[in-house]
Amino acid sequence: MINDYRVKFDVWGLILFLIIMLPNFVWFAVPAPHDVLRSESVTPYIDGVASVCQVLMVVMLCILQNVKAEKLRIVAGWIRVTLFCVVIYYAAWIAYYMGYAGNAVVVSLCVFPCIAFLAFEAQRKNILAMVPTALFSVCHLIYGLVNFVLCRG
């Protein structure tokens, strides 16, 4: 299995990461109304694990390629899932900036980017990248649920 991978820059992996991160960059610079996401986290250890997994995810997403992966096509099933998740993710950010910070929006902000990454990695047959992405996804969901759903009711 390891022999199926090569170290080669995957520009599409970087583009997906930047597309997912763009609303976060805006959020860092421009606070949203009713900005519950700026509260202090009650899950610092899980957040630390998530950060390490996120770095590993991005590195593996951008520099590991499976030689058996098909050429990237917009009509591929997993790419359609990726695009759908990105659209829902952006819709959740729009709702958040419109002042709605309900549980559905917060959970969408946690879940849909993770599914987008996993779907992209599935299409690229990058199973190695899926491991830190799955761990990041679990940590990110725990962070969102504990900090913004369970703690505020």
VMD Tcl script that builds the backbone (N, CA, C; Angstrom):
set m [mol new atoms 459]
animate dup $m
set s [atomselect $m all]
$s set {name element resname resid chain x y z} {
  {N N MET 1 A 0.815 -1.195 0.000}
  {CA C MET 1 A 0.000 0.000 0.000}
  {C C MET 1 A 0.860 1.260 0.000}
  {N N ILE 2 A 1.887 1.308 0.819}
  {CA C ILE 2 A 2.767 2.478 0.879}
  {C C ILE 2 A 3.430 2.708 -0.468}
  {N N ASN 3 A 3.680 1.643 -1.209}
  {CA C ASN 3 A 4.315 1.772 -2.523}
  {C C ASN 3 A 3.424 2.487 -3.537}
  {N N ASP 4 A 2.135 2.598 -3.229}
  {CA C ASP 4 A 1.206 3.280 -4.132}
  {C C ASP 4 A 1.285 4.798 -4.012}
  {N N TYR 5 A 2.042 5.296 -3.052}
  {CA C TYR 5 A 2.107 6.740 -2.805}
  {C C TYR 5 A 3.439 7.313 -3.252}
  {N N ARG 6 A 3.374 8.567 -3.670}
  {CA C ARG 6 A 4.585 9.303 -3.992}
  {C C ARG 6 A 4.463 10.692 -3.375}
  {N N VAL 7 A 5.611 11.248 -3.083}
  {CA C VAL 7 A 5.633 12.607 -2.563}
  {C C VAL 7 A 5.608 13.543 -3.763}
  {N N LYS 8 A 4.482 14.211 -3.912}
  {CA C LYS 8 A 4.301 15.135 -5.022}
  {C C LYS 8 A 3.242 16.150 -4.615}
  {N N PHE 9 A 3.498 17.389 -4.878}
  {CA C PHE 9 A 2.580 18.457 -4.499}
  {C C PHE 9 A 1.254 18.298 -5.231}
  {N N ASP 10 A 0.166 18.319 -4.482}
  {CA C ASP 10 A -1.180 18.229 -5.053}
  {C C ASP 10 A -1.844 19.590 -4.916}
  {N N VAL 11 A -1.837 20.349 -5.983}
  {CA C VAL 11 A -2.370 21.702 -5.960}
  {C C VAL 11 A -3.854 21.701 -5.607}
  {N N TRP 12 A -4.605 20.667 -6.013}
  {CA C TRP 12 A -6.039 20.609 -5.716}
  {C C TRP 12 A -6.284 20.412 -4.225}
  {N N GLY 13 A -5.415 19.689 -3.555}
  {CA C GLY 13 A -5.523 19.552 -2.099}
  {C C GLY 13 A -5.333 20.897 -1.416}
  {N N LEU 14 A -4.342 21.657 -1.882}
  {CA C LEU 14 A -4.108 22.993 -1.316}
  {C C LEU 14 A -5.285 23.922 -1.616}
  {N N ILE 15 A -5.810 23.857 -2.829}
  {CA C ILE 15 A -6.944 24.712 -3.193}
  {C C ILE 15 A -8.149 24.395 -2.306}
  {N N LEU 16 A -8.439 23.116 -2.092}
  {CA C LEU 16 A -9.548 22.754 -1.210}
  {C C LEU 16 A -9.319 23.294 0.194}
  {N N PHE 17 A -8.110 23.132 0.704}
  {CA C PHE 17 A -7.811 23.637 2.041}
  {C C PHE 17 A -8.026 25.152 2.114}
  {N N LEU 18 A -7.560 25.873 1.119}
  {CA C LEU 18 A -7.712 27.337 1.124}
  {C C LEU 18 A -9.183 27.746 0.987}
  {N N ILE 19 A -9.944 27.017 0.175}
  {CA C ILE 19 A -11.379 27.301 0.042}
  {C C ILE 19 A -12.081 27.103 1.389}
  {N N ILE 20 A -11.714 26.029 2.087}
  {CA C ILE 20 A -12.318 25.763 3.396}
  {C C ILE 20 A -11.869 26.812 4.416}
  {N N MET 21 A -10.626 27.244 4.332}
  {CA C MET 21 A -10.102 28.193 5.324}
  {C C MET 21 A -10.520 29.637 5.067}
  {N N LEU 22 A -10.914 29.985 3.852}
  {CA C LEU 22 A -11.237 31.373 3.515}
  {C C LEU 22 A -12.243 32.009 4.486}
  {N N PRO 23 A -13.374 31.361 4.793}
  {CA C PRO 23 A -14.293 31.985 5.752}
  {C C PRO 23 A -13.667 32.166 7.140}
  {N N ASN 24 A -12.756 31.272 7.506}
  {CA C ASN 24 A -12.073 31.407 8.792}
  {C C ASN 24 A -11.178 32.645 8.804}
  {N N PHE 25 A -10.508 32.912 7.688}
  {CA C PHE 25 A -9.675 34.117 7.595}
  {C C PHE 25 A -10.532 35.369 7.721}
  {N N VAL 26 A -11.691 35.350 7.077}
  {CA C VAL 26 A -12.623 36.482 7.193}
  {C C VAL 26 A -13.061 36.627 8.646}
  {N N TRP 27 A -13.421 35.524 9.279}
  {CA C TRP 27 A -13.877 35.535 10.669}
  {C C TRP 27 A -12.803 36.078 11.618}
  {N N PHE 28 A -11.536 35.712 11.370}
  {CA C PHE 28 A -10.449 36.247 12.207}
  {C C PHE 28 A -10.400 37.769 12.131}
  {N N ALA 29 A -10.660 38.321 10.952}
  {CA C ALA 29 A -10.546 39.762 10.724}
  {C C ALA 29 A -11.827 40.532 11.035}
  {N N VAL 30 A -12.969 39.908 10.779}
  {CA C VAL 30 A -14.251 40.612 10.907}
  {C C VAL 30 A -15.178 39.795 11.809}
  {N N PRO 31 A -15.401 40.267 13.037}
  {CA C PRO 31 A -16.304 39.527 13.931}
  {C C PRO 31 A -17.731 39.488 13.387}
  {N N ALA 32 A -18.385 38.387 13.618}
  {CA C ALA 32 A -19.784 38.238 13.216}
  {C C ALA 32 A -20.679 38.718 14.355}
  {N N PRO 33 A -21.918 39.102 14.031}
  {CA C PRO 33 A -22.849 39.414 15.114}
  {C C PRO 33 A -23.149 38.129 15.907}
  {N N HIS 34 A -23.349 38.270 17.189}
  {CA C HIS 34 A -23.615 37.109 18.063}
  {C C HIS 34 A -22.534 36.042 17.849}
  {N N ASP 35 A -21.281 36.467 18.005}
  {CA C ASP 35 A -20.119 35.640 17.660}
  {C C ASP 35 A -19.759 34.675 18.794}
  {N N VAL 36 A -20.532 33.605 18.920}
  {CA C VAL 36 A -20.309 32.627 19.981}
  {C C VAL 36 A -19.005 31.853 19.787}
  {N N LEU 37 A -18.499 31.814 18.572}
  {CA C LEU 37 A -17.280 31.043 18.301}
  {C C LEU 37 A -16.029 31.659 18.919}
  {N N ARG 38 A -16.119 32.894 19.387}
  {CA C ARG 38 A -14.963 33.545 20.002}
  {C C ARG 38 A -14.840 33.255 21.493}
  {N N SER 39 A -15.731 32.460 22.047}
  {CA C SER 39 A -15.640 32.135 23.469}
  {C C SER 39 A -14.474 31.173 23.722}
  {N N GLU 40 A -13.995 31.194 24.951}
  {CA C GLU 40 A -12.854 30.340 25.309}
  {C C GLU 40 A -13.279 28.868 25.312}
  {N N SER 41 A -12.442 28.028 24.771}
  {CA C SER 41 A -12.735 26.602 24.667}
  {C C SER 41 A -12.623 25.913 26.025}
  {N N VAL 42 A -13.527 24.979 26.256}
  {CA C VAL 42 A -13.473 24.156 27.466}
  {C C VAL 42 A -12.860 22.781 27.158}
  {N N THR 43 A -12.347 22.619 25.944}
  {CA C THR 43 A -11.738 21.343 25.525}
  {C C THR 43 A -10.312 21.560 25.021}
  {N N PRO 44 A -9.427 22.152 25.841}
  {CA C PRO 44 A -8.098 22.497 25.323}
  {C C PRO 44 A -7.257 21.287 24.897}
  {N N TYR 45 A -7.388 20.156 25.562}
  {CA C TYR 45 A -6.585 18.984 25.184}
  {C C TYR 45 A -7.064 18.404 23.853}
  {N N ILE 46 A -8.365 18.342 23.684}
  {CA C ILE 46 A -8.917 17.866 22.412}
  {C C ILE 46 A -8.549 18.837 21.300}
  {N N ASP 47 A -8.574 20.126 21.601}
  {CA C ASP 47 A -8.186 21.136 20.611}
  {C C ASP 47 A -6.724 20.958 20.200}
  {N N GLY 48 A -5.867 20.611 21.158}
  {CA C GLY 48 A -4.451 20.378 20.847}
  {C C GLY 48 A -4.267 19.184 19.933}
  {N N VAL 49 A -4.976 18.099 20.228}
  {CA C VAL 49 A -4.911 16.912 19.363}
  {C C VAL 49 A -5.444 17.265 17.975}
  {N N ALA 50 A -6.536 18.034 17.934}
  {CA C ALA 50 A -7.109 18.445 16.650}
  {C C ALA 50 A -6.106 19.265 15.846}
  {N N SER 51 A -5.385 20.157 16.502}
  {CA C SER 51 A -4.401 20.988 15.790}
  {C C SER 51 A -3.294 20.141 15.180}
  {N N VAL 52 A -2.790 19.178 15.929}
  {CA C VAL 52 A -1.744 18.291 15.402}
  {C C VAL 52 A -2.283 17.492 14.223}
  {N N CYS 53 A -3.490 16.941 14.380}
  {CA C CYS 53 A -4.099 16.168 13.290}
  {C C CYS 53 A -4.361 17.045 12.072}
  {N N GLN 54 A -4.747 18.305 12.301}
  {CA C GLN 54 A -5.008 19.205 11.180}
  {C C GLN 54 A -3.738 19.474 10.388}
  {N N VAL 55 A -2.639 19.689 11.070}
  {CA C VAL 55 A -1.363 19.904 10.374}
  {C C VAL 55 A -0.999 18.665 9.568}
  {N N LEU 56 A -1.089 17.482 10.188}
  {CA C LEU 56 A -0.785 16.243 9.470}
  {C C LEU 56 A -1.724 16.053 8.290}
  {N N MET 57 A -3.007 16.373 8.477}
  {CA C MET 57 A -3.990 16.257 7.409}
  {C C MET 57 A -3.600 17.124 6.223}
  {N N VAL 58 A -3.271 18.380 6.476}
  {CA C VAL 58 A -2.943 19.306 5.393}
  {C C VAL 58 A -1.666 18.882 4.677}
  {N N VAL 59 A -0.673 18.488 5.437}
  {CA C VAL 59 A 0.581 18.052 4.826}
  {C C VAL 59 A 0.334 16.842 3.932}
  {N N MET 60 A -0.394 15.856 4.450}
  {CA C MET 60 A -0.633 14.640 3.672}
  {C C MET 60 A -1.577 14.908 2.499}
  {N N LEU 61 A -2.523 15.807 2.677}
  {CA C LEU 61 A -3.444 16.180 1.617}
  {C C LEU 61 A -2.707 16.838 0.460}
  {N N CYS 62 A -1.708 17.637 0.790}
  {CA C CYS 62 A -1.024 18.448 -0.227}
  {C C CYS 62 A 0.226 17.805 -0.823}
  {N N ILE 63 A 0.843 16.868 -0.128}
  {CA C ILE 63 A 2.103 16.337 -0.679}
  {C C ILE 63 A 2.105 14.841 -0.943}
  {N N LEU 64 A 1.046 14.128 -0.568}
  {CA C LEU 64 A 0.991 12.695 -0.862}
  {C C LEU 64 A -0.009 12.432 -1.976}
  {N N GLN 65 A 0.427 11.685 -2.963}
  {CA C GLN 65 A -0.473 11.302 -4.049}
  {C C GLN 65 A -0.418 9.798 -4.240}
  {N N ASN 66 A -1.572 9.211 -4.400}
  {CA C ASN 66 A -1.686 7.794 -4.705}
  {C C ASN 66 A -1.581 7.646 -6.224}
  {N N VAL 67 A -0.631 6.880 -6.677}
  {CA C VAL 67 A -0.411 6.726 -8.118}
  {C C VAL 67 A -1.579 6.004 -8.790}
  {N N LYS 68 A -2.411 5.313 -8.011}
  {CA C LYS 68 A -3.557 4.595 -8.570}
  {C C LYS 68 A -4.827 5.454 -8.626}
  {N N ALA 69 A -4.732 6.690 -8.158}
  {CA C ALA 69 A -5.902 7.576 -8.180}
  {C C ALA 69 A -6.223 7.983 -9.606}
  {N N GLU 70 A -7.514 8.068 -9.879}
  {CA C GLU 70 A -7.941 8.524 -11.195}
  {C C GLU 70 A -7.694 10.021 -11.327}
  {N N LYS 71 A -7.683 10.477 -12.553}
  {CA C LYS 71 A -7.543 11.904 -12.806}
  {C C LYS 71 A -8.727 12.630 -12.154}
  {N N LEU 72 A -8.446 13.789 -11.590}
  {CA C LEU 72 A -9.481 14.568 -10.921}
  {C C LEU 72 A -10.496 15.071 -11.940}
  {N N ARG 73 A -11.765 14.693 -11.721}
  {CA C ARG 73 A -12.847 15.135 -12.607}
  {C C ARG 73 A -13.975 15.678 -11.750}
  {N N ILE 74 A -14.521 16.796 -12.167}
  {CA C ILE 74 A -15.585 17.462 -11.414}
  {C C ILE 74 A -16.835 16.595 -11.296}
  {N N VAL 75 A -17.034 15.682 -12.233}
  {CA C VAL 75 A -18.234 14.844 -12.222}
  {C C VAL 75 A -18.067 13.573 -11.391}
  {N N ALA 76 A -16.863 13.343 -10.875}
  {CA C ALA 76 A -16.635 12.160 -10.049}
  {C C ALA 76 A -17.517 12.236 -8.801}
  {N N GLY 77 A -18.038 11.103 -8.380}
  {CA C GLY 77 A -18.965 11.052 -7.250}
  {C C GLY 77 A -18.450 11.711 -5.983}
  {N N TRP 78 A -17.225 11.374 -5.584}
  {CA C TRP 78 A -16.679 11.950 -4.346}
  {C C TRP 78 A -16.416 13.445 -4.487}
  {N N ILE 79 A -16.108 13.894 -5.682}
  {CA C ILE 79 A -15.892 15.336 -5.884}
  {C C ILE 79 A -17.220 16.078 -5.779}
  {N N ARG 80 A -18.286 15.466 -6.256}
  {CA C ARG 80 A -19.605 16.085 -6.084}
  {C C ARG 80 A -19.974 16.183 -4.610}
  {N N VAL 81 A -19.640 15.153 -3.841}
  {CA C VAL 81 A -19.870 15.199 -2.390}
  {C C VAL 81 A -19.038 16.322 -1.774}
  {N N THR 82 A -17.789 16.431 -2.194}
  {CA C THR 82 A -16.909 17.494 -1.692}
  {C C THR 82 A -17.514 18.858 -1.978}
  {N N LEU 83 A -17.930 19.092 -3.210}
  {CA C LEU 83 A -18.506 20.383 -3.590}
  {C C LEU 83 A -19.796 20.669 -2.835}
  {N N PHE 84 A -20.639 19.668 -2.677}
  {CA C PHE 84 A -21.875 19.825 -1.916}
  {C C PHE 84 A -21.562 20.257 -0.484}
  {N N CYS 85 A -20.592 19.607 0.131}
  {CA C CYS 85 A -20.221 19.940 1.510}
  {C C CYS 85 A -19.661 21.355 1.610}
  {N N VAL 86 A -18.881 21.773 0.631}
  {CA C VAL 86 A -18.347 23.140 0.625}
  {C C VAL 86 A -19.483 24.150 0.508}
  {N N VAL 87 A -20.464 23.863 -0.341}
  {CA C VAL 87 A -21.602 24.776 -0.492}
  {C C VAL 87 A -22.385 24.881 0.823}
  {N N ILE 88 A -22.646 23.763 1.476}
  {CA C ILE 88 A -23.357 23.788 2.764}
  {C C ILE 88 A -22.534 24.529 3.811}
  {N N TYR 89 A -21.235 24.305 3.806}
  {CA C TYR 89 A -20.333 24.982 4.736}
  {C C TYR 89 A -20.392 26.496 4.548}
  {N N TYR 90 A -20.335 26.949 3.310}
  {CA C TYR 90 A -20.426 28.385 3.031}
  {C C TYR 90 A -21.807 28.927 3.417}
  {N N ALA 91 A -22.848 28.152 3.176}
  {CA C ALA 91 A -24.195 28.571 3.579}
  {C C ALA 91 A -24.277 28.725 5.098}
  {N N ALA 92 A -23.618 27.832 5.820}
  {CA C ALA 92 A -23.601 27.937 7.283}
  {C C ALA 92 A -22.859 29.202 7.722}
  {N N TRP 93 A -21.759 29.528 7.056}
  {CA C TRP 93 A -21.044 30.771 7.386}
  {C C TRP 93 A -21.913 31.989 7.082}
  {N N ILE 94 A -22.632 31.959 5.984}
  {CA C ILE 94 A -23.528 33.076 5.647}
  {C C ILE 94 A -24.587 33.228 6.735}
  {N N ALA 95 A -25.176 32.111 7.150}
  {CA C ALA 95 A -26.181 32.158 8.220}
  {C C ALA 95 A -25.561 32.699 9.506}
  {N N TYR 96 A -24.343 32.257 9.797}
  {CA C TYR 96 A -23.654 32.716 11.010}
  {C C TYR 96 A -23.445 34.227 10.967}
  {N N TYR 97 A -23.035 34.742 9.825}
  {CA C TYR 97 A -22.811 36.188 9.688}
  {C C TYR 97 A -24.120 36.972 9.603}
  {N N MET 98 A -25.211 36.292 9.340}
  {CA C MET 98 A -26.515 36.949 9.377}
  {C C MET 98 A -27.072 36.983 10.801}
  {N N GLY 99 A -26.310 36.430 11.744}
  {CA C GLY 99 A -26.689 36.497 13.149}
  {C C GLY 99 A -27.303 35.231 13.713}
  {N N TYR 100 A -27.413 34.187 12.896}
  {CA C TYR 100 A -27.962 32.935 13.396}
  {C C TYR 100 A -26.817 32.015 13.803}
  {N N ALA 101 A -26.695 31.768 15.090}
  {CA C ALA 101 A -25.621 30.916 15.600}
  {C C ALA 101 A -26.198 29.715 16.332}
  {N N GLY 102 A -27.277 29.172 15.790}
  {CA C GLY 102 A -27.932 28.020 16.403}
  {C C GLY 102 A -27.122 26.744 16.249}
  {N N ASN 103 A -27.604 25.706 16.898}
  {CA C ASN 103 A -26.898 24.421 16.902}
  {C C ASN 103 A -26.668 23.875 15.503}
  {N N ALA 104 A -27.657 23.988 14.621}
  {CA C ALA 104 A -27.512 23.453 13.260}
  {C C ALA 104 A -26.379 24.149 12.518}
  {N N VAL 105 A -26.257 25.454 12.693}
  {CA C VAL 105 A -25.189 26.206 12.022}
  {C C VAL 105 A -23.836 25.820 12.595}
  {N N VAL 106 A -23.732 25.785 13.909}
  {CA C VAL 106 A -22.452 25.458 14.540}
  {C C VAL 106 A -22.008 24.045 14.175}
  {N N VAL 107 A -22.924 23.100 14.225}
  {CA C VAL 107 A -22.574 21.721 13.856}
  {C C VAL 107 A -22.206 21.646 12.373}
  {N N SER 108 A -22.900 22.384 11.524}
  {CA C SER 108 A -22.555 22.414 10.093}
  {C C SER 108 A -21.155 22.956 9.865}
  {N N LEU 109 A -20.773 23.971 10.642}
  {CA C LEU 109 A -19.429 24.537 10.519}
  {C C LEU 109 A -18.354 23.535 10.939}
  {N N CYS 110 A -18.720 22.591 11.791}
  {CA C CYS 110 A -17.768 21.562 12.223}
  {C C CYS 110 A -17.743 20.358 11.282}
  {N N VAL 111 A -18.907 19.929 10.850}
  {CA C VAL 111 A -19.024 18.650 10.142}
  {C C VAL 111 A -18.717 18.751 8.650}
  {N N PHE 112 A -19.297 19.736 7.973}
  {CA C PHE 112 A -19.215 19.745 6.508}
  {C C PHE 112 A -17.810 19.953 5.939}
  {N N PRO 113 A -16.943 20.775 6.557}
  {CA C PRO 113 A -15.591 20.830 5.995}
  {C C PRO 113 A -14.847 19.503 6.165}
  {N N CYS 114 A -15.105 18.824 7.271}
  {CA C CYS 114 A -14.446 17.532 7.497}
  {C C CYS 114 A -14.891 16.496 6.472}
  {N N ILE 115 A -16.193 16.456 6.198}
  {CA C ILE 115 A -16.687 15.521 5.181}
  {C C ILE 115 A -16.127 15.887 3.812}
  {N N ALA 116 A -15.998 17.185 3.544}
  {CA C ALA 116 A -15.431 17.615 2.255}
  {C C ALA 116 A -14.006 17.079 2.096}
  {N N PHE 117 A -13.203 17.215 3.151}
  {CA C PHE 117 A -11.824 16.705 3.082}
  {C C PHE 117 A -11.810 15.190 2.905}
  {N N LEU 118 A -12.629 14.488 3.677}
  {CA C LEU 118 A -12.651 13.025 3.582}
  {C C LEU 118 A -13.126 12.562 2.206}
  {N N ALA 119 A -14.111 13.237 1.646}
  {CA C ALA 119 A -14.603 12.864 0.309}
  {C C ALA 119 A -13.530 13.110 -0.748}
  {N N PHE 120 A -12.841 14.244 -0.639}
  {CA C PHE 120 A -11.757 14.541 -1.583}
  {C C PHE 120 A -10.659 13.484 -1.476}
  {N N GLU 121 A -10.296 13.142 -0.251}
  {CA C GLU 121 A -9.252 12.119 -0.050}
  {C C GLU 121 A -9.713 10.760 -0.567}
  {N N ALA 122 A -10.996 10.461 -0.422}
  {CA C ALA 122 A -11.514 9.196 -0.960}
  {C C ALA 122 A -11.388 9.176 -2.476}
  {N N GLN 123 A -11.733 10.293 -3.123}
  {CA C GLN 123 A -11.620 10.357 -4.579}
  {C C GLN 123 A -10.169 10.227 -5.019}
  {N N ARG 124 A -9.252 10.822 -4.266}
  {CA C ARG 124 A -7.827 10.773 -4.594}
  {C C ARG 124 A -7.170 9.490 -4.102}
  {N N LYS 125 A -7.961 8.620 -3.455}
  {CA C LYS 125 A -7.464 7.362 -2.882}
  {C C LYS 125 A -6.308 7.589 -1.924}
  {N N ASN 126 A -6.388 8.680 -1.202}
  {CA C ASN 126 A -5.343 9.048 -0.241}
  {C C ASN 126 A -5.760 8.567 1.150}
  {N N ILE 127 A -5.689 7.258 1.317}
  {CA C ILE 127 A -6.100 6.629 2.572}
  {C C ILE 127 A -5.207 7.096 3.719}
  {N N LEU 128 A -3.935 7.319 3.445}
  {CA C LEU 128 A -3.022 7.778 4.494}
  {C C LEU 128 A -3.456 9.127 5.060}
  {N N ALA 129 A -3.934 10.022 4.226}
  {CA C ALA 129 A -4.398 11.327 4.694}
  {C C ALA 129 A -5.726 11.213 5.439}
  {N N MET 130 A -6.496 10.175 5.130}
  {CA C MET 130 A -7.797 10.019 5.777}
  {C C MET 130 A -7.662 9.732 7.274}
  {N N VAL 131 A -6.554 9.163 7.699}
  {CA C VAL 131 A -6.382 8.839 9.122}
  {C C VAL 131 A -6.337 10.113 9.969}
  {N N PRO 132 A -5.402 11.050 9.710}
  {CA C PRO 132 A -5.432 12.274 10.527}
  {C C PRO 132 A -6.687 13.115 10.285}
  {N N THR 133 A -7.259 13.034 9.086}
  {CA C THR 133 A -8.488 13.783 8.806}
  {C C THR 133 A -9.638 13.233 9.643}
  {N N ALA 134 A -9.742 11.925 9.743}
  {CA C ALA 134 A -10.798 11.322 10.559}
  {C C ALA 134 A -10.609 11.686 12.037}
  {N N LEU 135 A -9.371 11.639 12.511}
  {CA C LEU 135 A -9.106 12.016 13.909}
  {C C LEU 135 A -9.411 13.490 14.137}
  {N N PHE 136 A -9.002 14.346 13.194}
  {CA C PHE 136 A -9.319 15.764 13.296}
  {C C PHE 136 A -10.832 15.954 13.314}
  {N N SER 137 A -11.547 15.229 12.467}
  {CA C SER 137 A -12.998 15.354 12.379}
  {C C SER 137 A -13.669 15.023 13.708}
  {N N VAL 138 A -13.245 13.941 14.330}
  {CA C VAL 138 A -13.807 13.558 15.628}
  {C C VAL 138 A -13.526 14.645 16.668}
  {N N CYS 139 A -12.287 15.113 16.726}
  {CA C CYS 139 A -11.922 16.172 17.681}
  {C C CYS 139 A -12.690 17.462 17.403}
  {N N HIS 140 A -12.817 17.819 16.139}
  {CA C HIS 140 A -13.505 19.051 15.751}
  {C C HIS 140 A -14.989 18.975 16.120}
  {N N LEU 141 A -15.591 17.814 15.930}
  {CA C LEU 141 A -16.988 17.632 16.290}
  {C C LEU 141 A -17.168 17.688 17.809}
  {N N ILE 142 A -16.287 17.027 18.545}
  {CA C ILE 142 A -16.353 17.092 20.009}
  {C C ILE 142 A -16.230 18.541 20.471}
  {N N TYR 143 A -15.257 19.260 19.913}
  {CA C TYR 143 A -15.067 20.676 20.238}
  {C C TYR 143 A -16.356 21.460 19.998}
  {N N GLY 144 A -16.958 21.300 18.842}
  {CA C GLY 144 A -18.174 22.037 18.509}
  {C C GLY 144 A -19.343 21.665 19.402}
  {N N LEU 145 A -19.535 20.385 19.617}
  {CA C LEU 145 A -20.657 19.943 20.448}
  {C C LEU 145 A -20.498 20.369 21.900}
  {N N VAL 146 A -19.320 20.138 22.458}
  {CA C VAL 146 A -19.112 20.460 23.876}
  {C C VAL 146 A -19.125 21.962 24.112}
  {N N ASN 147 A -18.425 22.711 23.297}
  {CA C ASN 147 A -18.281 24.144 23.530}
  {C C ASN 147 A -19.513 24.961 23.148}
  {N N PHE 148 A -20.248 24.534 22.122}
  {CA C PHE 148 A -21.285 25.405 21.581}
  {C C PHE 148 A -22.691 24.813 21.576}
  {N N VAL 149 A -22.811 23.515 21.795}
  {CA C VAL 149 A -24.137 22.915 21.857}
  {C C VAL 149 A -24.465 22.524 23.297}
  {N N LEU 150 A -23.627 21.715 23.898}
  {CA C LEU 150 A -23.893 21.228 25.252}
  {C C LEU 150 A -23.725 22.305 26.323}
  {N N CYS 151 A -22.704 23.142 26.170}
  {CA C CYS 151 A -22.422 24.151 27.202}
  {C C CYS 151 A -23.372 25.342 27.170}
  {N N ARG 152 A -24.071 25.530 26.071}
  {CA C ARG 152 A -25.008 26.663 26.047}
  {C C ARG 152 A -26.452 26.204 25.941}
  {N N GLY 153 A -26.633 24.882 25.882}
  {CA C GLY 153 A -27.977 24.340 25.928}
  {C C GLY 153 A -28.775 24.365 24.704}
}
mol reanalyze $m
mol bondsrecalc $m
mol representation Tube
mol addrep $m
